[in-house]
Amino acid sequence: MGRLLSPLLRGKTYTRLLHLWVPMLIVSVWMFVDPTRPWAPALALLPVGLVPAVRRSEGVQAQLLLTPDEREPGFSVAASATWRDRLRTVLWLQARMALGAATVFACVWLPVAAVELVRGAFGVAGAGIPGLPAVGAHGWPALLAPLPVLVLGALVVALGEAATYLARRLLGPSAAERLAALEERTEQLLERNRMARELHDSIGHALTVAVVQAGAARAAGDPGFTDRALGAIEETGRAALEDLERVLGVLREAERPARGRPTLAEADRLWQSARASGAELDAEVTGPLERVPGPVSREGYRILQESLTNVLRHAGAVPVRVRVTVGDDVLSLEVRNRLLTDRVPGPGRGGGLRGIRERAALLGGRASTGPDAGDWQVHAELPLR
């Protein structure tokens, strides 16, 4: 019995009831204007639902009243961006009006029916209220008096659940909104993984060097060796601080929406940065960059950025050739520089190279890094569809 009554003890049951009552306030006012056309407010809501901002308003109301205890209820809180969203909003307003009318009817006539049954039990003749049969002066109605109250409780819960279900279907995010949220979530995960790699490779390496150098200096007891060890610790620590600042920059950037991140259309800034660092850069872009989807363009920019950073870090100011080719189905990225035999980073080492392969794999593409015909190359292919 307690399990059956538990929905009536939840706060959201009554916030949903309030949500269904709100449209009926408009109907109540209209009944004073023209009681012969009670359907007129529902007709007036048809053009209202086409206003883009109405979808945001309805989504916020649904979050606050239909699902007050859920952190991610799945309602859209953005204005209508397409005609499909506007039509869904119109349907929701009509459904909300219909459910509200059913709620008011139940909340008014079922309690009245219970009162009439009680009056009949005490020998008072029915008042003849429209919509209800007259109850004579008998004792048996007392047995049926609780029934309308139980039906009312069940209807309040059922109508609230129905409103929540319809709101999720009609006010839920559109395909474009889901794609944008997925892009932003993907970008955040990529940056978090990159941050973890950077911290592990840079800060972990610096701390390891500092501990080893300090232990060796203490064991050696040689002032000259100690000075050299302190110099190495200082240099390593300074490099680690620079890397830490770069990682913190990633954290600050993560607050920006995914659509605000740099894309291949802004690759010129990479060319300028590399040339300013002393590299002889030969960059060529083939094909229309505007055809590249947003996620692919952003990841392509990051792959080029990481590749050029690795060139400057491991090879220094050397000639670099960059080719960006937009094909029918594939975006091809290639970065080549002269291979220095005494600075060959193995294909499976380094967080930057792993990050390049992970970015490509996440988009269903592939990337290869390593020596090729006397050069060091990074080659990535990312599908456009």
Secondary structure as GFF3:
##gff-version 3
##sequence-region A 1 385
A	DSSP	alpha_helix	2	5	.	.	.	ID=ss1
A	DSSP	three_ten_helix	6	9	.	.	.	ID=ss2
A	DSSP	alpha_helix	11	33	.	.	.	ID=ss3
A	DSSP	alpha_helix	40	48	.	.	.	ID=ss4
A	DSSP	alpha_helix	52	61	.	.	.	ID=ss5
A	DSSP	pi_helix	62	66	.	.	.	ID=ss6
A	DSSP	alpha_helix	83	121	.	.	.	ID=ss7
A	DSSP	alpha_helix	141	144	.	.	.	ID=ss8
A	DSSP	alpha_helix	146	170	.	.	.	ID=ss9
A	DSSP	alpha_helix	175	198	.	.	.	ID=ss10
A	DSSP	pi_helix	199	203	.	.	.	ID=ss11
A	DSSP	alpha_helix	204	220	.	.	.	ID=ss12
A	DSSP	alpha_helix	223	253	.	.	.	ID=ss13
A	DSSP	three_ten_helix	258	260	.	.	.	ID=ss14
A	DSSP	three_ten_helix	264	266	.	.	.	ID=ss15
A	DSSP	alpha_helix	268	276	.	.	.	ID=ss16
A	DSSP	beta_strand	280	286	.	.	.	ID=ss17
A	DSSP	three_ten_helix	289	291	.	.	.	ID=ss18
A	DSSP	alpha_helix	294	314	.	.	.	ID=ss19
A	DSSP	beta_strand	319	326	.	.	.	ID=ss20
A	DSSP	beta_strand	330	338	.	.	.	ID=ss21
A	DSSP	alpha_helix	351	362	.	.	.	ID=ss22
A	DSSP	beta_strand	366	372	.	.	.	ID=ss23
A	DSSP	beta_strand	375	383	.	.	.	ID=ss24
###
